[in-house]
Amino acid sequence: YQRKMGVAATDVRVMELQHRWASCSADGTLNFHWKCMMAPLRMLDYIVAHELAHLIHKHHTDAFWNTLDKVMPDYRERKEWLRVNGAGMDL
């Protein structure tokens, strides 16, 4: 997704993030909750693309969602799956 979006993370970390799937630091580091590895690959793709979009747009503006839509047109369904099923993964 980095190539598709024309961005590059400066670093990637896997850690405890409490109630978040992932985050994007101001320095371009992408942080992923260690429980992401339990998510279906399709959902993990969404989480990664979502955080990469934050390298372009810091906030969840229309421009952010448009950027994500360009590389993942079904992001809404994936986002909804996480909303419904994510709690069952104990996040």
N, C-alpha and C positions, 0 to 999 in steps of 0.2 A: 504493500500500500504506500510505502514511502515514495517509490518511483511514480506510481500513478498520481500521487498528490503533489509531487515536486517538493517534498520536505525531507528532512533527516533529523532524527532524534540525536541529541548529543550523548545520551546514555540511556540505558534501560535497567530498571531495578525491579526486583520481585521482593515484596515485603508485606508486613502486616499494615493494612490501611483501615482497619476497623470496619466501618459501614460503607466503604466506597469500593468500587471495582478497580478504579484506576485514577490517576491524576497526572497532570502535566505541569512540571515546574517551570518557573520563569526562564530558567537557563536551558530549556529544551529537553530536560530529562523526563522520560516517561516512567511512571511508577505503577506497578501492577500488584494487586492483592494476590497473595500466593494461592488463594482459593480459585483464581481464574482458571487454573489448570484443570479444575473439575467441571468447568463449563463446556458445553458442546463446542466443537471447533467453529461452527457457524457463529456462535455468540462471541467467541474469543476474537474472531475477525472483526465483529462490530465494535468490541471494546477497543481494539487496537486502532482501527480507523477513526473512531470517535476521538481518541487522545491525539492522534496525528492531526486531526482537523483543528485541535486547539493550538497547534504550532502556527496555524494561519490566523485563526480567530480565537481570542482568549475566552470569550463569553459565548453563551448559547443564543446568539443573535440569529436573525434570518439568514445572514451571510454564512454563519457557521453551518446551519442545517443544509443550506444549498450546496456548500462544499462537500459535505458528507453524502448528500443525495447523488452527486455526480459520480462518485466511486462505488456507492452502495445504494442503489435505488430502493431496495427493500429495507432500509435501516429502520423504518417505523415499526415494522413487524418484529424485527430483532430486539429493538428497544422495549417493545411491549412484552416480548417473551421474558426478558430479564426482569421486568417489573413484576410480572405474574409469578415466575418460577425462581427468581433469584433468592428470595427469602428461604426457600426450601434447600438452598445450598448453604444456609447458615451464615449469610453475610449480614 
